[in-house]
Amino acid sequence: MLVNLFLGLTGRPKRGKALFTHAVAEARRPFWYEECGVPDTIDGRFAMLATICALLVVRLESCGASGESASAALTERFIEAMDAEHRQLGLNDPGLGRRVRKLVGALARRVDQWRSATGGEGEWGETILSSVYRDADPAPAAFEQSQQALRDYWRRLGDTPEQQLVEGRS
């Protein structure tokens, strides 16, 4: 019982840590910024991370109870990371909670968009423009690269066994 009161003092990894670590590693790949033309800015990096997390959440939704739990854990780590990053940037003021909620809302919007696109109801290209590039206008070759890479990533997620995916291995 006391272990639950002092989770920060135990050696157990936080719930969803491996899954979030996977998302961060994928979003940090130089390929996205060099080949796909994602702006290498704080906003561009956030867009890429939120896009990868959204695709993971959508895929996890198909995994039943373990997927729902993993999705919630991933979202918790996302929120925790956004809060920590803003504090490190020196944005630790009364508006921090509102900014983090806005970022979580941006993730939720992407989840809805990707749920539609991967389900065949939405258009991949429009979803990529909105989710990854926002206000930027990517070069056609870069956009094609990102479109192919995100489709490949989605396919890879679909091919990954549920337990492996939940553990952050794809």
N, C-alpha and C positions, 0 to 999 in steps of 0.2 A: 504494500500500500504506500509506504513512504517513497518508493521509487518513483511513483507517479507525481508526487509533490516536488521532487527534485530532479526532473528529467534533464535539466541542464548540467547536472553534476554526474550523470551516468555516462558510460562509454558508448551507449547505444546511439546509432545514427538517427537523426531526425527523420520522421516519417516523410517520405517523398524526396529525400535528399538525392538518391541515385537518379531518379527520374528527372529532377530539376538539373542536376549536374549534366545529364545527357543533353537536355534542351540547351543549356548554356554552351556546351561544347559544339553542338551543331550550329547554333546561332553565331558563334565566334569564328567559324571557318572563314578564312580570308577569301575563299571562292565567292561568297555572297557579295562581298564588297568590291573585289577586283574584277571578277568575270560578269557578275549579274548587275553591277551598277547600283547596289543598295548604298545610299549615302553613308559614309563612315563617320557618322556623327552620333551624338547621344540619342537623338530621335530615330536615326536609321537603325542603330543597334537595338533600341527598344522595339522597333517595329519587327525586326527579324526575330528577336526572342519571343515576342508576343505571338508571332505567326507560328513559330515552331511549337510553342506551348499550346496554341489553339488546335493545331493538327493533332498533337498528342491527346488532348482532351477529347476531341471528336473520336479518335480511334479507341481510346479507353472506354468510351460510352458503349461500345459494342462488346465489352468484356464482362458484363454482368456486375455482380456485387463487388468483386475484387477490382474491377475497372473503375467503378464509382468511387471506391475508397482511394484508389491510386490517383484518380482525377482530383479529388478533394485535397489530397496531400500535395499534389503538384501545385494546385492553386494556392494553398497555404504557403508553400515555399516561395512562390512568385510574389505574393503579398509581402512576405518577410524580406525578400531581397529588394523589392522596390522601396520599402521603408528604410532599410539599411543603406542603400545606395544614395537616397536623398539626404539622409543624415550625413553621410560622408562628403557629399557635395556642399554641406553647410546649410542645407535647407531645413534645419530643425526648428521650425517656427510653428505658430498656431495653425497655419494653413497646411501643414504636412499631411494630416489625415485626409483632408479634402483632395489634395494632389494624388495621394495613393489611391483613394477611391476612384478618382478619374482614370488612373492607369489600369485599375482592375476592371473598370467599365470598358476600357479600350480592349482589354483581353476578352471580355464577355462578348463584345461586338464582333470581334474576330472569330470567336467560337461559333457564333450564329452564322456568320458568312461562310466559314469553312464547312460547317455542317450542311449548309445548302449546296455548296459547290461540290463537295465530295459525294453528296447524295444524288447528284445529277440534276438538282433543281436550279442551281445557280451556275454562272459562267466562270470558269477558272480564271480567265484573263482579267475580268473585272475584279474578281476577288483578290488576285495578286496585286493589281494596281492599288486597290484600296488598303489591303492589309500590309503590304511591304513598302510600297513607294509613296503612298499618301499624296503629297503635293509635288513630289519630284516627277520628272518626265524621263523615264529610262530610254536609252537608245534601243532601237528594235532588236539588235543582236543580244544585248544584255537582258532584255525582257524575255526573249526566247530561251536564253540560258536559264533564267530563274524559273520560267514556266516548266521546262523540262526537269530541272533539279527538284522542284517542289513536287511534281508528279512522281518522280523516282523516290523521293523521300516518303510520300504517301504510300506508294506501292511497297516499299520496304517495311513501313509500319504495319501494313496489312499482312505481310508475309511473316512477321515476327510472332512467335507463339505468345499467348496471353501472359504466362508467367514470366517469360523473359522481358516482355514489354513493361509489366508492372514493376520489375526490378530495375528498369532503366537501361536494359540491354537490347539494342535493335540492330 
